[in-house]
Amino acid sequence: MPRIALCQLNSGDDPEENLKTVRSGVEAAAAAGARVVVFPEATMARFGRPLAPVAQQLDGPWASAAASIASEHDVLVIAGMFTPADNGRVRNTLLITGLGQHRGYDKIHLYDAFGFAESDTVAPGSEVVTFSAEGTVFGVATCYDLRFPELFRRLADDGADVVAVPASWGAGAGKREQWEVLVRARALDSGCWVAACGQADPAATGVEVNPKAPTGIGYSLVADGFGRVEAQAGAGPEMLVVDVEPEVAAKARTATGALANRRL
């Protein structure tokens, strides 16, 4: 039964300062007994600043430092960063490091919606990623990926019982409601636990950000395969710690038939 911590935070412009926040979050999560520690999308550097200057490879100094933190505390860390792509763009990458892992997931579905064009500066990924930790198969997705149930069903087909979803959810009318509904719906679609960790709401902590950038609303949550919310954060920085039972995923899939009864 893996114990997962979700570290909801406000990342800033400076990757080195954000690493300090990763360290303090991992220290707190490990002290609470967590073995998997999830940080938001754009933990390396928040949206609203130029991304190409901060992008680094997975063997670069930022990811290597995060790997050292994970190793020091014997945990697996999932955190949003940016890696270089062609034509001056970057990839919106989740770093997965620790407990024998060091790899990335490049966000597949880019946030060209609600007046924002992520594809102007970010190149899409194409690989669906699963991995094993603590005897459990995990999948990963990023923020806008939540709007695409096919990805979560594919992750379940690939054996995932838990999907970690780092996010930097854009604010606006009805956006909190959409976030909560989508997390629970993807859990129901796939039978997976969905552990969705967002950036905190900058307004809750008095942080000034680019008002046009998706810089977070808070309200991270964990839902099981029946769509039940097991834990939820508020708007500001907060850590959630949840024990997830993989057996619940199997029970949910059997009960709902959402995967077995597909016809399309």
C-alpha positions, 0 to 999 in steps of 0.5 A: 500500500504506497503512501503518497504525498502531494506537495502543493506549492507556488513555484517561482522564477528561479529554478535553484530557489524552487529546488530548495522548496522541493527539498523541504517538501521531500523532507516533510513527506518522508518524515510523514512516511511517504515513499512517493512525493508528487509536486506540481507541473512547472515546479522547476519554474512557473509559467509566465516567464521565458521557459527556454532559458531554464530548460535542461536535459534529464541528466542536467544539474536540476534533475540531478539535484532532485535525484540526489534529494530523492535518493537521500530520503529513499523516496520517488519524486515526481516534479514538473520541469522543462527540457529542450526541444527543437526550434527554440521550444521546450518540452513540458516534462515530468521528472520521475526519479528515485527508487530505481527510476530516472526518466521523464514524461513529456506532456502529450496534450498541450493547453491551447485553450481558454485564450492560452497557447502552450504550443507556441513555446512547448513541443508535445510529447507522444509516449505514454509512461508507466513505471513500478514503485512500491509494488504498484504500477503508476502512470503519469499525466500532466494538467490539460491531459485530464481532459482526455479520458483515452489517455487514462484508459490507456494507462489502465490498460498498461497496468496502472493502478495509480495515476499521478497528475501534476498540474498548474491549472489555469484560473477563471470562472468555473475552473475549480469545478472543472478541475474537481469533476475531471479528476474524479471522472478520470478516476471513474473512467479508468478505475485508477486512483488519481493523485492530482497535485496542482500549483497553489493559488498565488492569490492565497499567498500574495504572490504576484504572477503573470495574470495571463499564465496558468499559475494554479488554483490549489485544491489538489485532490486524490480520488479512488477508482469509484470517484470518491475523494479521499483527500483535498487541499485548500487554495494555499500551499499544503501537503496531503498524505494518502495511503492508496490501496491498489486493490481498490482499483481492481474492485472499481474496474470490476464493479463499473465495467468501464474498461471491460464493457467498452465497444469503441 
